[in-house]
Amino acid sequence: MIKVAIYEDNVGLREVLVSVIKSTQDFEMAGEFGNCMDVLENTRAFQPDVILMDIDMPGKSGIAGTAEVKAAFPNVEVIINTVFDDDNRIFDALKAGATGYLLKKSSLGHLVGSIRDVKDGGAPMSPAIARKVLELSIADKPSETSTFNLSERELDVLKSLSRGLSYKMAADEMCLSIDTIRSYVKRIYEKLHVHSVTEAVHKVFIEKRE
């Protein structure tokens, strides 16, 4: 079972999201909240595997809440679910440790698939967000000193995953097996000392911009 917590201040939308989670066979609700003021206490109490996090909420932004969660509970995956698609919020969400970034206009089916993908090591994003992340991350080719000894093939795999592709989609695109993609990802994580695709993208492509 994948335990999912929801942070969303729009009551109607939150009820829809809760209904989707409860009706999905391999999902379990791990709390629903209208703000993230007590996000650390909630995470400690309900122990979610994945948090679906809105950005614009009263009291504290979802990006600030994400940073708190990832600092205290690094194994909890956070997917931003928002109406905002501007570069600054995407950039800040990645810096905060968000593993995925979805727009609220995405289908509920895409949302369910994204929760599963993030538990499989993916970095799910709405297509428009994936394009922006790609532009943010590789508009400038990383210098040799910022690639952390990643091979060209490993960089290619990381670029594919930075676009929000699942392991299977990246494997199909690169004409590789999914096990080969997993092997590349394992080596990337070991070289970068990270635990997610988002962390890897941030370290290789984005940190140099800060």
N, C-alpha and C positions, 0 to 999 in steps of 0.2 A: 504493500500500500504506500502511496505517496501522500504525505500529510501536507496540506496546503492551508496557509493563512492568507486572509484577504484584508488589505487596508484600502478603503474607498469611502469617501465622505458623501457620495451621492447614494442615498438610501435605495432608490429604485434600482440603480445599476448594481449595487452591492447584493441586493436580493437575487438578481439574475445570476450573478457570478456564484453566489452560494448555492443556488439551485443546480447550476451546471456541475459544480464540484461534487455535490451530494449525489447527483444522478450518474456520475461516472464511476464505473465499477471498481477501478483500482485506485480511486482517490478517497481521501478522508479529510474532513474539515478539521483545521487546527486553529480555529478562532476567526472571527470577523470583527473588524474595528473601523470606526469612522475617523480616526486620526492615529498618528503614530507617536503620541506623547509618551506612552508607556511601552514602546516597542521592545525594549530589552526584557522587561518583566514578563511581557506576553510571550516572547520567544522562549524564555526560560521555562515558563509554565506549560506551554502547549507543544513545544519542541517540533515546529514544522520542518519539513524537508525543503519546501519551496514557499517563498512569500511573494504574493502578487501585490505590488506596491504602486499606488497612485502617487503623483508628485505634489499637486496643489491641494493640501489639506490644512485645516485650521491648526494653529499652534506650532507645527513643525513640518517642514517639507519632507516629502518622501525620499528625496536625495539625502538629506541629513539623517533620516531614519535608516536608510540603507547603509550609510557609512558606519553608524553605530552598530548595526547588526553584524556587518562583516568584520568589524574590529573585535567583537566579543564572541561571535559564532561564525567563524570563517567557512564552515562546511554547509551553512544554510545558503541556499541559492535564492537570489532576489531577481524577480522579473519586474521591470518597470512597466506599468500599464497606464497610459496617459494620452491626452489629446495633443501634447506639446511635441513638435518635431524640429525645434530650432537647434542649431549646432551647439550652443552653450549648454543647454540642458542635457543633450546627449553626451557631450564631453564630460560634464560634471557627474552624470550618472555612472559612466564608465570609471571615472576616477574614484567614485565612492565604492565601487565594487559590484555594481549590478551585472548580472550574468546575461540578462536579456532585456530587450526594449521593444515593447509592443505599443501600437497605437490603438486607441479604443474602438476605432472603426474596423479593426480586424475581426474576422469571423470568430464565433465561439469555438468552432472546430479547430481553427488555427491556434486559439488560446490553449485548448486541451492538448493539442499536439506539442505546443511549445513547452508546456509543463513537463511532459514526458521527455522531450529532447534535452531539456536542461539537466534532468537527472541522468541522462546518458552522456553527459559531458559536452553537449552542444551549447551554442550561444544564440538562442532564437531571437529573431528580430522581424518586424514588419518589413516588407520589401523596400519601402521608401527609406526606412531607417538604416537598413543594411547598406543601401547605396551611399547614404551620408557618412556612415562609419567607414566605408571603404575609401571615400574621398578624404575623410579626416586622417585615416591611418596611413595611406600610401600615396598621397598627393606628392609627397617628397620621398624618394627612395631612401630607405634608411642607410646610414653610413656603415662602413665595415665595422666600426667600433661599437655600433649600436645593435648589431645583429646577434651578439652573444654566441658566435661560432655556429649559428644555425646554417645548415646547408641550403642551397637554392631550392631544393625540393621541399625541405621543411618550411621555408619561407612561403613557398607556393601553397602548401597545405594550410598554413596559418592565414594567408590572405583569403583563401576560399572559405574557411570557417568564419573569418571576420565579417563576411557578407551574410552571415546567418544561416549558412547551409548546414544541414545535419551531416553526420559522418557518412551516411549512405549517399546523400546527394553529392558531397565532395568526392567520394569514391567514384561515383558514376561520371562526374564531370572530368576527373583526372584519369579515368580508365584504370583505376586501381581497385583492389578488393577493400572491403570495409576493415578487415583485419590489418591490412597494410596502413590504412589511415590511422587506426588505433595505435599502431607501432610508432608511426611518425609523431603522433600527438604525445605519446609517452616520453619519447626522446626530447621533444620540445619542452615539456613540463620539467624534465630532469635538468636540462641545460639552463632554463630560466628560473628554476626554483619557484614555480607557480603551481596552481591547482585547478585552473580553469582557462578556457579559451579567452575569455574577456581579460583576465589578468595578463595573459601572454600578449594579446594585441596591445594592451596599454603599455606594457614594458618595452616592446620592440618598436612600436610605431608612434606612440603618443607621448611618452614621458619626455622625449627630446623636445617636445613643443612647449613644455611648461617653463 
